[in-house]
Amino acid sequence: DQVSLEQVTHKLITELALFEPCGAGNPRPTLAACGVTIVGSPKLTSNERHVSFFARQKKIAHRVIAYDCAEHFNTLCDFGRNGALDIAFRPKLNSYQGSTNVELVLEAFRRSET
């Protein structure tokens, strides 16, 4: 389903967890947001396998992690400099150093047509 980044909250992720357990017959929900921009520049993780960036839509920005997507790093950098993109993602809560934040696990992306 298409959502705005503003709708992707702790509450929504908690509600989506009610669909668990997820597996072959019950896949994890995948959402889409259109017309997001990349804040700053995408970064490669220390092992150079994953890409992370912040996606913004209006006033809301969430961290995005793209696992095993290093081959798309240059494309994401280009999109970040030259317009918006549409993303498909699985939302999750990431806890780190006592803080819990919304994080988007990237499943797919394309140049936005909006």
C-alpha positions in Angstrom: 0.0 0.0 0.0 1.1 3.6 -0.7 1.7 5.7 2.4 3.2 9.0 3.2 6.3 9.0 5.4 4.3 10.9 8.0 2.1 7.8 8.4 5.0 5.5 9.1 5.1 5.8 12.9 5.9 3.6 16.0 2.2 3.0 16.2 1.8 1.7 12.7 4.8 -0.6 13.0 3.4 -2.0 16.3 0.0 -2.6 14.5 1.7 -4.3 11.6 3.4 -6.6 14.1 0.0 -8.1 14.8 0.2 -9.9 11.5 3.2 -11.9 12.7 4.4 -14.6 12.5 5.5 -13.9 8.9 6.8 -16.5 6.6 6.1 -18.1 3.2 2.3 -18.0 3.5 2.2 -14.7 5.3 4.9 -12.3 4.0 5.9 -9.2 5.9 3.9 -6.1 4.8 5.7 -4.0 2.1 4.7 -0.3 1.8 5.5 2.3 -0.8 6.1 6.0 -0.6 6.3 8.2 -3.7 8.2 11.4 -4.3 10.7 11.1 -1.5 14.1 12.9 -1.7 17.4 11.8 -0.3 18.8 14.0 2.4 22.5 14.5 2.0 24.4 11.7 0.4 23.9 8.0 0.7 26.5 6.1 2.7 28.1 2.7 2.3 28.3 0.7 5.6 31.7 -0.2 6.9 31.6 -3.6 5.2 30.7 -1.9 1.9 27.7 -4.2 1.4 24.8 -2.1 2.5 23.7 1.5 1.7 22.0 3.8 4.1 20.4 7.3 3.6 17.7 9.5 5.0 14.5 9.7 2.9 12.4 12.9 3.3 8.9 13.7 2.3 7.6 17.1 3.3 8.9 17.6 6.9 9.4 13.9 7.8 12.6 12.0 7.3 13.4 8.4 8.1 16.6 6.4 7.9 16.6 3.9 5.1 18.8 0.8 5.0 19.3 -1.1 1.7 20.8 -4.5 2.5 23.2 -6.0 0.0 22.6 -3.1 -2.4 26.1 -1.7 -2.8 25.8 -2.1 -6.5 23.1 0.5 -6.5 25.1 3.1 -4.5 26.0 5.3 -7.5 22.4 5.2 -8.8 21.1 6.3 -5.4 23.7 9.1 -5.2 22.5 10.3 -8.7 18.8 10.2 -7.6 19.8 12.1 -4.5 21.3 14.9 -6.6 18.7 14.9 -9.4 15.2 14.6 -8.1 12.9 12.3 -6.2 12.3 8.6 -6.0 9.6 6.1 -5.2 10.5 3.5 -2.6 9.1 0.1 -1.6 10.1 -0.8 2.0 9.4 -2.8 5.1 9.1 -0.5 8.2 10.7 -1.6 11.4 11.7 -0.2 14.8 15.5 0.1 15.3 16.8 0.4 18.9 20.3 1.8 19.4 21.9 3.3 22.4 18.6 3.6 24.3 16.7 5.3 21.5 14.1 3.6 19.3 13.5 5.0 15.8 11.5 4.2 12.7 13.7 2.6 10.0 12.8 1.6 6.5 14.3 -1.5 5.0 14.5 -0.8 1.2 13.0 -3.5 -1.0 13.0 -1.5 -4.4 13.2 1.9 -5.8 12.7 3.9 -9.0 12.9 7.4 -10.2 9.7 9.2 -9.2 7.3 10.2 -11.9 5.6 12.7 -9.6 
